[in-house]
Amino acid sequence: MTNKEVAQTFFGNLWADPPLARSVATDDVTWKTTRSMPIPGADGLEHVGWDAVKHVADSGVELSTGYLPETVEQFDELWLEAEDNHVIYRFSMRCKTRTGGDYLNDYLFLIRLSGGKVAYFEEFWDSKQAFDLLMKPVTA
């Protein structure tokens, strides 16, 4: 598989088929999250290892104010292979929240591969918009 295909397999299956996503990740796969969006039940910005990565992936689903996974749509996808072992993945996501809100956000991931597997990825997105919609308590 090309680096781009590995990254597509990883992200395309992180929620749909986690064992397949895990098979294309290193043992110490690391997800670096943004400063302004705390991950419930996690410390720091770098989440190391499959269990930590899966915890981050599922954190928005588990929140009472989080998103409804069955409504998630990823569109405007753009995959770019960069030099050496890097892939850039940009997409937009829309879904419904558990509180009935409409979520729409743009994401960019910088992905580094090692030995033909996803080793590290860092997210760039409007985390304040997501925090305001997904994490703030609903007020009547």
N, C-alpha and C positions, 0 to 999 in steps of 0.2 A: 504494500500500500504506500502511496505517496504521503508526505506529511499532511497535506490537505485532507486526504481521505481518512487518515487516522483521526484528525481533529473533528471531521464531520461525523465519524462513527462515534467518537466520544460524546460530543454534544447532542447528537441525534438520539442517543440512547441513555443519557444520564438519568432521565425519568422513565422512559419507555421500557428499556431493557438494561437495568443497572449491571447485571453480570457481563453483558457485552461491553458496556462502557468501561467497566473495571478491567477487562481483558486487554484494553489498549492504553492503560495507564500504568505508570511506574508504581512501585510499592510506596514511595514517598511523594506521590503526586501532591502538589500544593496549589491551593486556591488562595490568591491574595485578594481580599475584599477591600471596599472603600472605607475610609475613616468615618464618614458620616452616617453609615448604615450598620449599626451593631447587629451582630448575629445572636439571637437568643440562645443562651446556653453555651456560648463559645467565648474564648478570650483571644484578644489580639486580632491582627489582620491576616496573618498567614495560618492557614488551616492545612496541616500536613497529614498525609495518609488518606486512604480511601474512606475510612469511617468519618473523618473530619470533613472531607469534601462532600460526602453524601449528606452529612448533617446540614451543611450550608445549603446544598441543593434543595433539601426538603424543608428548610426553615420557613419559607414563605407559605407553604402549604399547611403547616401545623398551627399557624397563628389564627386566633379567632377572628382577626380582622384581615387575614391574608387572602390570597387569591384562590380561585376555584380551578384546580388543575385541568379539569375537563373543558374549560373555556379558553385555554391558552392557545394563541395563534402566534407563530413566528413568521414574519413576512419581511420583505425587502432584504433577504439574506445576501450577504456578499462574503465570499471566502477568498482570501488572498494569501498565496504562499510568499513568504518573505525570504530573505537570504538564509542560508544554512538551515537550521532546525526551527524556524519560526513561522507561524501562521497567524494571520489576522482575521478575525471573524467579527463581522458587524451585522446586526439585525435589529428589527423593531419587534416588540412584543405587545400584544393586547390581550386582555382577559377581563373577567368580572371578579370583583372581590366578594368576600363572604358578607360584606355589609351592603352589597348591591351597587357599589361604585364601579366605574369604568376605569381600568388601568391601561395606560399606553406609555411606553418608554422605549428609548433607543439604547442599545448596548454595543460595546466594543470590547472584545477580548483579545489580548496579546497572549499567544500560546507558544510555549517552548517545548520541543520534543527532545527526548534523549533515548537512544537505542531504539528508535522507531515507535516510541510510546509517548503519550502526553505526560510531561513531568511537572510543568508549572504553568499556571495561567493567572492573569491579572485582569480584573474587570474595570471598565470605565463606563459610567452611566450617570444619569441624573438621580442620585441616591436621595436627595432631599425630597424630590417629588414622590418617590416611592415611599419614603419614610412617612411623609404627610398622609399618604393615602392608605398605606398598609399597616402602619405601626401605631399611629395615634389613636387613642380611644375614641369611640363614637360618642358625640355629645348630642343630647336631644334638644 
